[in-house]
Amino acid sequence: MHGKDTIDNNRHSLRSDENASKELTELEEVSARIATLVDMLHEKGLINKKVYERTLAMRLHEISKATVFAEMSD
């Protein structure tokens, strides 16, 4: 009884199966949503995209280092 646009835990369909579209993984969908949001905020002048990307890179690096240290102490 599931429809063509049924969403399971790992994949999301942005269109029905009748269209030639690839089902996206949850990570791909979230990445696309965030990228779209950042682009829209940049276009409206609410954020500077280059500053955002630099800040994000630094934050990801900090998280990566913290994860390594946590694994080393276990």
C-alpha positions as a printed Julia matrix, in Angstrom:
74×3 Matrix{Float64}:
  0.0    0.0     0.0
  3.0    2.27   -0.15
  2.89   5.05   -2.73
  5.53   5.86   -5.3
  7.05   8.57   -3.1
  7.46   6.35   -0.04
 10.49   7.33    2.01
 12.52   4.7     3.83
 15.22   5.25    6.45
 18.15   5.51    4.01
 16.84   6.98    0.77
 14.58   9.88   -0.16
 12.89  10.35   -3.5
 12.46  13.94   -4.57
 10.27  12.84   -7.49
  8.02   9.9    -8.25
  9.5    6.75   -9.75
  7.95   7.64  -13.12
 10.61  10.32  -13.59
 14.21   9.45  -14.37
 15.59  10.56  -11.01
 18.07   8.98   -8.62
 16.98   8.41   -5.05
 19.22  10.4    -2.76
 20.78   9.14    0.41
 19.89  11.03    3.56
 23.4   12.57    3.58
 23.04  13.75   -0.03
 19.66  15.32    0.7
 20.87  17.1     3.85
 23.96  18.36    2.0
 21.82  19.71   -0.84
 19.45  21.4     1.61
 22.29  23.1     3.49
 24.04  24.19    0.29
 20.77  25.67   -1.02
 20.15  27.49    2.27
 23.68  28.94    2.31
 23.29  30.1    -1.31
 19.95  31.76   -0.53
 21.32  33.51    2.56
 24.34  34.7     0.58
 22.17  36.01   -2.27
 20.09  37.99    0.25
 23.26  39.45    1.77
 22.63  37.83    5.15
 25.9   35.89    5.18
 29.22  36.04    3.39
 29.63  32.66    1.71
 33.45  32.76    1.76
 33.52  33.57    5.49
 30.99  30.79    6.11
 33.1   28.26    4.19
 36.28  29.28    6.08
 34.5   29.08    9.43
 33.0   25.72    8.5
 36.4   24.34    7.49
 37.88  25.43   10.83
 34.95  23.93   12.77
 35.18  20.61   10.91
 38.93  20.51   11.59
 38.32  21.15   15.32
 35.7   18.38   15.45
 37.99  15.99   13.63
 40.85  16.68   16.04
 38.6   16.32   19.07
 37.33  12.99   17.75
 40.87  11.69   17.3
 41.85  12.74   20.83
 38.73  11.11   22.26
 39.5    7.86   20.42
 43.11   7.93   21.6
 42.09   8.27   25.24
 39.71   5.28   25.05
